């Protein structure tokens, strides 16, 4: 099948940022779109996922995945519609999730997942029903190992991963306490997502709030922010607590050395564990998570919210919303209808 589209607009990495990324760290240009080769699909990208991990991908520091090369299309998850196919398993008109990059069209051959826009809005497959939801699912259940009645504390509780982690804790019979920035976010976490309490880190002493809302200590701490809030959680652990290290957004744009946990001896005193979690380790179980998350969503047990910014041109500024705390729920960039 010949492709009718001739040009593809895209963002490429121009320089490795120091501190917060700026528009000058990207180049915005066009290139011709070629027909898919055998085994490939051409996808019209409709929505691009904006994630804190993207800041790590554009750094040259050692990490779990190679950095985006200078001059390469910016790596990003996305959801789109197949407009041409020479892939044996995917047909024109299907909607797929994959690593499509920050661009209007993408050629892909693997790592593709078919999704149904009739079952959930397409942006939800980049959030609660996508990699953030799966990260929460495996991180909490496999690494945190919550038991009914446990107190589970989640930082960045109004964000894409934290909002799902806290809801899963409630589904599993735990008490969920969130940490979020601002009265509106805390209200959303408690009233809409069903957390038992939420501590506004912008309004007061997080450690005092944790002691108030977790009188018997924290059994599971799901950490998305690192820094001082991680230290506060370490000071409030229950015996044999489990700390899940999912992210450290407070450190991603630091120009000085990363601030590690000063209060780490609490792990010894409480005989606790601190373990990193990474979604890539669970690739052979993505189907399991997708089915369970989908069933919870369909039944109303799992709620999702997407914060959608429209326009490919707005990518550099939209990405910064993650680090200023402007978004609530999953941040998504809309490329096309």
Steps between C-alpha positions, in 0.01 A plus 500: 500500500636838401511766771317821411677701770829653385633694801548415864561772760710396800715607793863389514744540789747779425695517829514336841327735745664637811224535756154545354473434125436804283367545148857544373576140599275383215478542126159500334499394138349298220600190308345289228288202599591173329275202441516223763736212422410135553401448864439872565201723560473873443316660791343843511584608854196643677628544857851504648573403859698754706682330788759602761725221372552699182736729691726204573487382140657826376784484751821310426521365857502117527144372518274202432460598134738666251458877478331666205778581257566859399313552175255214562122532520402543865396169651143487627212261538194574294170376368400529137311358204650274235488673160708247305611149585723220379491338844344153523316577827382858454258652252416850379256670738617326817609706800838409647712602797875500453821702527424737214702809594405866502385523142192486278570165332702196608617180335505205739530123493506380861396595853149573376179448697153517346250712696128559474379864494148376577613356835688810624607839363825471308702720744408259783711233327802725566408539867301276731467229235853545366857497624436731801215275615710188448791660686268561796358149472829311503682745725239488772393136480829326414748728676289656777308181576216672689278298731139586589503752782845639414557874486628591154643849443543628144690814400398697189160350572319716243739398223471230236667219698421608856128541438477140379725359774278647772182373337645150470591515869136572580380222269729261690354598838770741617487847648634751246662831594616732223751782485430769238562868435211736562151493646334424165715195437451367851125549466507306171700217657258456790162588349537356152759226535391377842824535698444512877709815541738725309783717630565830323878533491469865399295591807694359791718239664479169307656303783244632747223413255631147460510448875144631524354287221716192554494457880621138476764585242532452124486139380559579132640825363470542121750772414481710185689810618808420710677780687369640827164323478673163482688593818172592668352161408808318630444666837148355524542135402325208663697185580591302185381780272554481124610807306442494125733731307313581180631849425670807641357795311637747757852409383465472122597858416753551778827657393678386818548143623186294553378525860481151645310389811666643810268299725590160356585347840126475556520199268720328756298602804170390344648203311349653190584461132542754219471360147494656157228410252513524121218418261737349242560204732138391459469494121381139501216594737367816333192307389418407860519861616304629200217253566474576871530875465246490218253304713538742792450794263191346341346431842571853629747386764786677318460861394715677245572861420703645215632854477510563124705771330419550132753552224832340406657848495444524877712198594794683668278706729257215569786277616596759762155471661615170649772671700300801613214283622244669274332182380257275686480140384671383182655774285436439131577699186227485234641490148194431285138382508 
